[in-house]
């Protein structure tokens, strides 16, 4: 249960607080860099809402294997794109990829090994 709450909280904080409520404007700047300034605000809020929905899916326990693989794919894709197109905007620069990999390993461990 602790790992479930930890993983869900990562999605909640990044989705709701950082993106939807725009408490960390760097997230909007990353979206602007990758998808264009014109739609950055709306797309950032949409991404944040989807990340917040991921929180609910994690906590619900519905289709946990599908959920885990979805999380892993999203984290790897988002971080690869950011690594290539916006490393200067990331909290830890290119090191973000390392922390994303740790998060992916935690998700995998929780879903399939624990």
C-alpha positions in Angstrom: 0.0 0.0 0.0 2.9 2.4 0.7 4.4 1.9 -2.7 0.9 2.4 -4.3 0.5 5.7 -2.5 4.1 6.8 -3.3 3.7 6.0 -7.0 0.2 7.6 -7.2 1.5 10.7 -5.4 4.2 11.3 -8.1 1.4 11.4 -10.7 -0.8 13.6 -8.5 1.9 16.1 -7.7 3.2 16.4 -11.3 -0.3 16.4 -12.8 -2.5 18.4 -10.5 -0.1 20.7 -8.7 2.7 21.2 -11.3 0.6 21.3 -14.5 -3.1 21.9 -13.8 -2.6 24.5 -11.1 0.6 25.7 -12.8 2.6 25.8 -9.6 5.7 24.9 -11.5 5.8 26.9 -14.7 8.8 25.0 -16.0 6.3 22.2 -16.9 4.4 24.6 -19.2 7.8 25.7 -20.7 8.7 22.2 -21.5 5.4 21.6 -23.3 5.8 24.9 -25.1 9.3 23.9 -26.3 8.1 20.5 -27.5 4.6 21.2 -28.8 4.6 24.9 -29.4 3.9 28.0 -27.4 0.5 28.7 -28.9 -1.2 25.7 -27.3 1.1 25.2 -24.3 -1.2 26.3 -21.6 -4.2 24.1 -22.7 -2.0 21.1 -23.5 -0.2 21.4 -20.2 -3.5 21.4 -18.4 -4.7 18.4 -20.5 -1.6 16.5 -19.7 -2.0 17.4 -16.1 -5.6 16.1 -16.0 -4.5 12.9 -17.6 -1.7 12.5 -15.1 -4.2 13.2 -12.3 -6.5 10.5 -13.8 -3.5 8.1 -13.7 -3.5 8.7 -9.9 -7.1 7.5 -9.7 -6.4 4.5 -11.9 -3.4 3.5 -9.7 -5.4 3.8 -6.5 -8.4 2.0 -7.9 -6.4 -1.2 -8.5 -8.2 -1.9 -11.8 -6.1 -3.8 -14.3 -2.8 -3.3 -12.4 -0.5 -5.0 -15.0 -2.0 -2.8 -17.8 -1.7 0.2 -15.6 2.0 -0.5 -14.8 2.9 -1.0 -18.4 1.1 2.2 -19.3 2.9 4.1 -16.6 6.3 2.7 -17.8 5.6 3.5 -21.4 4.5 7.0 -20.6 7.4 7.8 -18.3 10.0 6.4 -20.7 8.5 8.3 -23.7 8.0 11.6 -21.9 11.5 11.5 -20.5 13.1 10.5 -23.8 11.4 13.4 -25.6 12.4 15.8 -22.8 15.9 14.5 -22.7 16.3 15.2 -26.4 14.3 18.4 -26.8 14.3 20.3 -23.5 17.1 19.1 -21.2 17.9 22.6 -20.1 14.4 23.0 -18.7 14.5 19.8 -16.6 14.9 20.0 -12.8 18.1 17.9 -13.0 19.0 18.4 -16.6 19.8 15.1 -18.4 20.0 13.4 -15.0 16.2 13.4 -15.0 16.5 10.3 -17.2 18.3 8.5 -14.4 15.5 9.4 -11.9 12.8 8.4 -14.4 14.5 5.0 -14.8 14.5 4.6 -11.1 10.8 5.4 -11.0 10.1 2.9 -13.8 12.0 0.2 -11.9 9.9 1.0 -8.8 6.7 0.7 -10.8 7.9 -2.6 -12.3 9.0 -3.9 -8.9 5.7 -2.9 -7.3 3.5 -4.4 -10.1 5.4 -7.6 -10.9 7.9 -8.5 -8.2 6.4 -7.5 -4.9 
